[in-house]
């Protein structure tokens, strides 16, 4: 069983995972990294990500469909 304190949100087919601590900081970390993710599309263009994991400190883990 997963951690019931984590938050999982799906937006336009992309699942975002947040840990229970400092979700605002986790989202800000993603927003800072998003421009570097040029090959990953969140709007239907290019390679498609299906999961963004923000639960781990100082990391943005992107998992694609494959």
VENFENMO-V222677 format. One record per pair of residues at least 12 apart in sequence whose C-alpha atoms are under 7 Angstrom apart, sorted by the first residue. I is the first residue (numbers start at 1). J is the second residue. D is the distance in Angstrom with one decimal. If there is no record, write none. Layout:
i/j/d
I/J/D
I/J/D
This chain:
i/j/d
5/20/5.4
6/18/5.7
6/19/4.5
6/20/5.1
7/19/6.3
7/20/7.0
13/50/6.4
14/49/6.5
14/50/4.5
14/51/5.4
15/50/6.0
15/51/4.6
15/52/6.1
16/51/5.9
16/52/4.8
16/53/5.8
17/52/6.3
17/53/4.8
17/54/5.7
17/55/6.3
18/53/6.8
18/54/5.3
18/55/4.9
19/55/4.6
26/54/5.8
30/60/6.4
48/64/5.9
48/65/6.3
49/62/6.6
49/63/5.8
49/64/4.1
49/65/6.1
50/63/6.1
50/64/5.2
50/65/5.9
51/63/5.1
51/64/6.7
